């Protein structure tokens, strides 16, 4: 359904450094820069864009879930994110209330957004 998502960041340099690190174990990476924004995804097309805050007042939390290829990638994402200073919201674990095999971890990105890595494969 979604083609891409763009979020505004209070400190674009801090946010891009964070996303450069945490998206790597999930198979995504920085793909391009355009008009001051940075696009991430799996080649060839970016699906997540980070840009400087240019509109709106105050903060509105976004929830961003990124698909992981396996459970080990979810664990690596969480380890890298928390080592980079992200606040841990939920460590890697199965969430059977969503569906069997839903394995995810949740952290806060540098702007306070809820970033999730999720694997839908059963072990």
C-alpha positions, 0 to 999 in steps of 0.5 A, spaced: 500 500 500 505 505 501 510 507 496 514 511 501 514 515 508 517 521 509 519 524 516 522 531 519 527 531 523 530 536 528 537 534 527 538 531 520 545 529 521 544 525 528 538 522 525 541 520 518 547 517 523 542 513 527 538 510 521 545 509 517 547 504 523 540 501 525 537 499 518 544 496 515 542 489 519 535 489 516 538 490 509 536 497 508 541 503 506 542 510 504 540 510 497 540 517 495 540 525 497 535 530 494 533 537 496 536 536 503 533 530 504 536 523 505 532 516 502 533 509 505 531 503 502 532 496 499 535 498 492 533 501 487 528 505 490 528 509 497 521 508 501 523 512 507 525 519 507 528 523 512 529 531 512 530 537 516 524 540 520 521 545 516 513 545 518 509 544 524 510 546 531 511 541 536 512 534 536 508 528 533 510 521 534 510 517 528 511 509 529 515 506 523 516 499 522 521 496 518 521 489 516 527 484 518 529 478 513 530 474 520 530 474 527 537 475 528 536 481 524 531 484 529 536 482 535 542 486 531 537 492 530 536 492 537 543 492 539 546 497 534 540 502 536 541 501 543 549 502 543 547 508 539 544 511 545 536 509 543 531 508 548 529 501 548 522 501 548 521 493 548 527 488 547 526 483 541 521 478 543 515 474 540 508 478 540 503 472 539 497 477 540 499 480 533 500 473 530 504 467 531 511 468 529 511 476 530 518 477 532 519 485 534 523 490 537 522 497 539 526 503 540 526 511 540 529 514 534 533 521 535 527 525 534 523 520 539 519 516 534 517 509 535 522 505 530 520 497 530 524 492 526 519 486 525 520 479 522 514 475 520 517 468 519 516 463 524 522 460 527 
